[in-house]
């Protein structure tokens, strides 16, 4: 049993450490990410959203596979980030946005359509 627990902890640690997804905590932090000139893929999410939780491991894996892209997530229920949520015109979660240098480079993807996100990533490469 102890060996099983240790194995699960090691797996969880690898998964946690491997993800390059930035948890955005302030408008200022997001503004810094947006001005890098890199492609920024933003996941607007919520802790109560089942599809958001189901898509999260796939989004994490995408962050590992595309080290030239900034992946971040914003909790739509964080009152401090309400202006970002409104500016992105989030009407459903999850919603994914794609910006470069602060400018939108692709249409938003609403819902956990991970193939659509892969398509945008391929188009922007």
trRosetta pair geometry for C-beta under 8 A, 3 or more apart (Angstrom, degrees):
i j d omega theta_ij theta_ji phi_ij phi_ji
1 4 5.6 -53 -151 33 34 113
1 5 6.5 33 152 -17 66 105
2 5 5.7 -54 -149 37 33 112
2 6 6.3 34 153 -19 66 106
3 6 5.7 -53 -146 37 31 112
3 7 6.3 34 153 -22 63 106
4 7 5.7 -55 -150 35 30 114
4 8 6.5 30 153 -18 64 104
5 8 5.7 -54 -149 35 32 110
5 9 6.4 31 154 -18 65 106
6 9 5.7 -54 -148 37 31 111
6 10 6.3 32 154 -19 65 106
7 10 5.8 -55 -148 36 30 111
7 11 6.4 30 154 -18 64 106
8 11 5.7 -55 -148 37 31 111
8 12 6.2 31 154 -19 65 107
9 12 5.7 -54 -146 38 31 111
9 13 6.2 33 154 -21 65 106
10 13 5.7 -53 -147 35 31 112
10 14 6.5 31 155 -18 64 103
11 14 5.9 -53 -149 35 31 109
11 15 6.3 29 154 -17 64 108
12 15 5.7 -57 -147 39 30 112
12 16 6.1 29 155 -19 66 109
13 16 5.7 -56 -143 39 30 110
13 17 6.0 20 161 -12 67 111
14 17 6.0 -60 -139 43 26 104
14 18 5.9 26 162 -24 64 114
15 18 6.1 -58 -142 33 23 110
15 19 7.0 30 160 -29 58 102
15 57 7.8 -36 -162 -128 123 97
15 60 7.3 43 -178 141 84 152
16 19 6.4 -54 -159 19 28 110
18 60 7.4 81 97 162 92 106
18 64 5.4 5 160 -95 100 129
19 60 4.1 -53 -110 -149 108 104
19 63 5.8 55 -161 73 63 137
19 64 6.9 -71 -104 -52 37 96
20 63 4.0 -163 55 157 89 113
20 64 6.3 153 -2 -74 104 49
20 67 7.1 148 -49 -114 172 67
20 71 6.0 96 95 43 87 109
21 43 7.5 -19 -148 23 126 129
21 59 6.5 58 -86 129 139 102
21 60 5.8 -77 -15 -104 125 67
21 63 5.0 -125 -54 -53 74 163
21 71 4.7 -61 -104 113 70 107
21 72 6.4 140 -169 -111 68 28
21 73 5.7 26 172 -11 118 105
22 29 7.8 -160 156 156 124 117
22 33 6.6 -176 77 -94 157 143
22 70 6.8 -15 7 -176 128 95
22 71 6.9 149 13 91 76 54
22 72 4.1 -32 67 -107 94 92
22 73 7.4 173 81 20 49 63
23 72 7.3 172 -78 -159 12 79
23 73 6.0 -25 -110 63 57 92
24 29 5.4 172 -149 98 75 117
24 30 4.9 42 -151 -71 137 94
24 33 7.3 -87 -98 4 111 146
24 42 7.7 -2 -15 -136 143 106
24 72 5.1 63 -41 169 105 125
24 73 6.7 -162 10 81 89 38
24 74 4.9 -24 56 -88 124 82
24 81 6.8 104 112 -111 108 138
24 84 7.6 -99 125 113 146 175
25 29 5.7 59 51 14 71 155
25 78 7.8 -127 -141 -168 48 158
25 80 7.7 14 167 90 57 138
26 29 4.6 102 57 2 82 100
26 30 7.2 -149 95 -2 48 84
26 80 6.3 -51 -114 144 62 128
26 81 7.6 -142 -127 -78 20 86
27 30 5.7 -57 -153 39 35 110
27 31 6.3 40 149 -24 67 105
27 80 7.2 -132 -22 155 87 83
27 81 6.7 167 -64 -115 74 60
27 83 6.1 8 -96 65 134 121
27 84 6.0 -171 -108 -47 82 108
28 31 5.5 -52 -148 33 32 115
28 32 6.7 36 153 -21 63 101
29 32 5.8 -52 -155 31 33 113
29 33 6.7 31 150 -16 64 104
30 33 5.6 -54 -152 36 37 111
30 34 6.1 36 152 -23 68 109
30 42 7.8 40 -141 -109 113 136
30 72 7.2 167 -114 123 82 159
30 74 7.2 20 -88 -83 134 124
30 81 7.7 103 -25 -131 141 103
30 84 5.8 56 58 -107 173 144
31 34 5.6 -57 -145 36 31 114
31 35 6.5 21 160 -17 65 110
32 35 6.3 -65 -148 36 27 104
32 36 7.6 48 152 -47 58 91
33 36 6.3 -38 -168 -9 37 116
33 40 5.6 109 142 -118 103 136
33 70 5.5 178 -167 151 105 154
33 72 6.0 23 -178 -36 170 151
34 40 5.9 -74 -102 5 58 163
34 99 6.0 -13 -135 110 95 137
34 101 7.6 57 163 174 71 11
34 102 4.8 76 156 -86 111 71
35 101 7.2 43 -134 -141 41 48
35 102 6.3 18 -84 -45 63 108
36 40 7.6 118 41 -60 109 109
36 70 6.6 105 47 -32 146 144
37 100 6.9 26 -173 -178 39 81
37 101 5.3 26 -113 -76 54 88
38 68 6.7 -159 -144 165 111 62
38 69 6.5 167 165 -126 108 33
38 70 5.1 103 101 -13 127 103
38 100 7.0 -112 121 -130 22 81
39 68 7.4 55 32 122 103 81
39 69 4.7 -36 80 -124 106 88
39 70 6.9 179 91 28 51 73
39 98 6.7 -17 -167 -164 98 88
39 99 7.6 150 -155 82 51 38
39 100 5.1 -32 -95 -85 57 101
39 105 7.0 -79 -123 44 93 151
39 121 7.9 136 129 -121 155 66
39 124 5.2 89 -99 153 151 146
40 69 7.5 164 -92 -174 24 74
40 70 4.6 -21 -109 73 73 110
40 71 8.0 167 -159 -83 53 23
40 72 6.6 -11 -169 15 98 111
40 97 8.0 3 107 102 88 88
40 98 7.4 156 79 -152 54 39
40 99 4.9 -18 58 65 103 87
40 100 7.0 168 12 -82 77 45
41 62 7.6 -57 83 123 159 132
41 69 6.0 27 -3 164 109 120
41 70 7.2 173 25 88 65 54
41 71 5.1 -16 67 -110 102 69
41 72 7.4 157 83 26 53 62
41 96 6.2 -6 -174 -171 91 106
41 97 7.4 165 -153 80 44 46
41 98 5.8 -7 -103 -101 70 73
41 117 7.0 80 -155 -157 138 110
41 120 7.7 133 -105 100 114 128
41 121 7.5 -19 -66 -79 143 97
42 72 5.3 -19 -112 72 73 91
42 73 7.1 143 -165 -101 60 30
42 74 6.1 12 -177 -3 109 110
42 88 7.1 -111 93 -109 137 150
42 96 6.7 157 79 -154 50 53
42 97 4.6 -8 54 54 104 94
42 98 7.9 -157 20 -66 76 31
42 99 7.3 15 -6 12 113 105
43 52 7.8 128 167 -147 111 94
43 55 7.9 -172 -144 110 131 119
43 56 7.9 124 156 -106 160 68
43 59 5.6 27 -70 -149 152 157
43 71 7.3 24 -11 -176 108 87
43 72 7.1 -164 25 99 77 42
43 73 4.2 -28 70 -106 102 85
43 74 7.2 169 84 23 52 65
43 94 5.8 -24 -165 -163 88 123
43 95 7.9 148 -157 78 42 43
43 96 5.6 -16 -99 -101 61 82
44 73 7.6 166 -82 -158 19 65
44 74 5.3 -23 -108 68 65 100
44 76 5.4 63 178 -63 96 104
44 85 6.3 119 -141 -120 130 83
44 88 6.2 176 -54 99 142 151
44 90 4.6 -111 132 -109 165 142
44 93 5.9 -114 115 -112 85 91
44 94 6.3 149 75 -160 60 63
44 95 4.4 -5 51 59 117 90
44 96 7.4 -156 17 -74 77 32
44 97 7.2 53 -20 -8 106 101
45 49 6.3 -141 -168 50 69 136
45 52 4.2 130 -148 -158 95 132
45 56 7.4 69 -132 -83 155 101
45 73 5.3 -12 15 -167 124 114
45 74 7.1 141 26 71 73 46
45 75 6.3 -46 79 -102 78 52
45 76 6.9 -172 73 -9 25 91
45 93 5.8 119 -129 -167 32 120
45 94 5.2 -7 -94 -109 76 97
46 49 4.3 97 64 -16 91 111
46 52 5.9 151 46 5 59 165
46 75 6.4 97 -107 -157 48 71
46 76 5.2 -48 -69 42 97 103
46 77 5.6 89 -129 -20 96 107
46 93 5.0 87 4 105 103 171
47 52 8.0 -96 -87 91 13 137
47 53 7.9 56 -158 -69 41 107
47 75 6.9 10 -30 -136 88 116
47 77 7.2 -65 15 28 94 139
49 52 3.6 62 95 6 117 119
49 53 6.6 164 92 -14 65 82
49 93 4.7 -89 -98 108 160 119
49 94 6.6 140 131 -51 149 72
50 53 5.8 -59 -150 36 32 108
50 54 6.3 29 156 -18 67 108
51 54 5.5 -54 -143 39 35 113
51 55 6.1 27 160 -15 68 110
51 93 7.6 159 72 119 104 69
51 94 6.3 -130 112 0 99 92
51 111 6.7 -53 156 -156 155 63
51 112 4.3 -144 176 -23 104 126
52 55 6.1 -64 -147 41 25 104
52 56 6.5 46 152 -48 62 97
52 93 5.5 -11 -63 148 124 106
52 94 4.6 131 -101 -58 81 102
52 112 7.3 -152 -77 -75 32 109
53 56 5.7 -32 -151 -1 32 122
54 112 6.2 11 83 -136 103 168
55 58 5.4 -65 -165 44 57 113
55 59 5.8 59 141 -25 85 106
55 94 5.9 -100 56 13 147 151
55 112 3.9 -151 -62 -137 131 110
55 114 6.2 -178 -142 -63 102 108
56 59 5.6 -56 -144 37 32 113
56 60 6.3 38 156 -22 66 104
57 60 5.4 -48 -147 34 35 117
57 61 6.4 37 153 -20 64 102
58 61 5.6 -51 -150 34 33 112
58 62 6.6 39 148 -22 63 101
58 114 4.9 -40 138 -117 147 151
59 62 5.6 -49 -151 31 34 115
59 63 6.8 38 149 -23 63 100
59 71 6.7 159 170 -173 90 134
59 73 7.6 82 135 -71 149 117
59 114 7.6 -127 -63 -114 67 106
59 117 7.8 -35 -103 133 80 170
60 63 5.7 -53 -157 29 34 114
60 64 6.9 32 148 -18 64 102
61 64 5.6 -52 -155 33 38 113
61 65 6.3 29 151 -15 69 110
62 65 5.7 -63 -145 42 33 108
62 66 6.0 -6 168 12 71 114
62 71 6.6 134 98 -92 97 148
62 114 7.8 -156 -49 -158 132 102
62 117 6.8 -36 -111 127 165 126
62 118 7.4 -131 -111 -85 121 75
62 121 7.1 -144 -163 -62 117 160
63 66 6.8 -73 -132 53 23 85
63 69 7.6 -124 -124 88 55 97
63 71 3.9 -103 -96 34 105 149
64 67 7.8 -8 -175 -65 29 82
66 69 4.1 1 135 26 119 118
66 71 7.5 105 73 -42 109 113
66 121 6.0 -97 -86 -156 155 130
69 121 6.8 -50 -61 -129 165 102
69 124 7.8 88 -97 101 120 132
74 78 7.2 -114 -178 38 74 125
74 81 5.4 -170 -167 169 110 150
74 84 5.9 -118 -152 109 159 135
74 85 6.8 -164 128 -72 130 83
75 78 4.4 90 81 -21 101 106
75 81 6.9 115 65 45 66 145
76 81 7.5 -114 -121 96 28 114
76 85 5.0 103 -134 -116 81 139
76 90 6.1 -137 -109 115 127 154
76 93 6.0 -124 -1 -74 144 134
78 81 4.4 45 89 19 108 111
78 82 7.7 -146 96 -42 59 66
79 82 5.7 -11 -161 -31 44 115
81 84 4.8 -43 -175 37 81 117
81 85 6.1 86 127 -25 85 97
82 85 5.5 -55 -147 36 36 113
82 86 6.2 34 157 -17 69 106
83 86 5.8 -54 -146 39 31 110
83 87 6.1 32 155 -20 65 108
84 87 5.7 -54 -143 37 30 111
84 88 6.3 22 158 -13 64 110
85 88 6.1 -63 -150 41 26 106
85 90 4.9 -66 -167 31 78 129
86 89 7.4 28 176 -74 36 40
86 90 7.7 -74 -73 29 22 86
88 95 6.8 144 137 113 121 132
88 97 5.2 -102 -145 -51 117 150
88 108 7.1 116 174 -97 90 133
89 108 7.2 -138 78 -23 99 156
90 93 6.9 31 179 -72 117 78
90 95 4.6 -168 -127 37 88 150
91 95 7.3 102 38 -72 57 142
91 110 7.0 -24 63 -115 91 141
92 95 6.1 121 75 -59 63 101
92 110 4.9 69 64 -166 116 116
92 111 6.7 -1 117 -56 131 67
94 110 7.7 171 95 -156 51 44
94 111 6.9 67 59 -165 73 8
94 112 5.8 77 36 -76 116 70
95 108 5.5 -4 -174 -179 102 121
95 109 7.1 158 -158 82 52 50
95 110 5.1 -16 -106 -105 83 69
96 108 6.6 153 75 -162 50 67
96 109 4.3 -5 53 55 106 101
96 110 8.0 -157 22 -71 69 28
96 117 5.6 -19 111 -95 169 113
97 104 7.1 -75 -171 -119 100 94
97 108 5.3 -29 -93 -106 71 87
98 104 6.8 81 80 -158 68 65
98 105 5.2 -87 126 62 101 88
98 106 4.0 14 63 44 143 103
98 108 7.8 -175 9 -94 80 43
98 120 5.4 -129 -72 169 158 142
98 124 7.1 -147 -175 -55 131 148
99 102 6.2 -6 172 -143 125 12
99 103 6.2 153 -155 73 83 29
99 104 5.7 -49 -98 -92 79 42
99 105 6.3 140 -127 2 24 90
100 103 6.1 -32 67 61 65 83
100 105 4.9 37 8 -38 107 137
100 124 7.5 173 -51 -151 135 126
105 124 6.3 77 128 -104 139 118
106 120 4.5 120 147 -136 174 118
106 123 7.0 117 -90 79 130 135
106 124 7.2 -85 -35 -55 127 116
109 113 5.4 -128 -177 63 115 108
109 116 4.6 156 -124 108 130 128
109 117 5.7 -119 35 -66 166 78
109 120 7.1 -122 -37 -18 125 138
110 113 7.7 45 77 9 39 116
113 116 4.0 30 124 12 115 119
113 117 6.9 145 100 -16 69 83
114 117 5.4 -49 -152 35 43 114
114 118 6.4 48 149 -21 69 100
115 118 5.4 -48 -148 35 36 115
115 119 6.4 43 149 -24 64 102
116 119 5.4 -49 -152 31 34 118
116 120 6.8 34 151 -18 64 100
117 120 5.8 -50 -151 34 36 109
117 121 6.4 37 150 -18 65 105
118 121 5.6 -55 -149 38 33 114
118 122 6.3 34 152 -20 66 105
119 122 5.7 -53 -148 35 30 111
119 123 6.3 29 154 -18 64 107
120 123 5.6 -56 -147 38 32 112
120 124 6.2 22 157 -13 66 112
121 124 6.0 -63 -143 42 27 105
121 125 6.6 43 154 -43 62 98
122 125 5.8 -41 -152 7 32 117
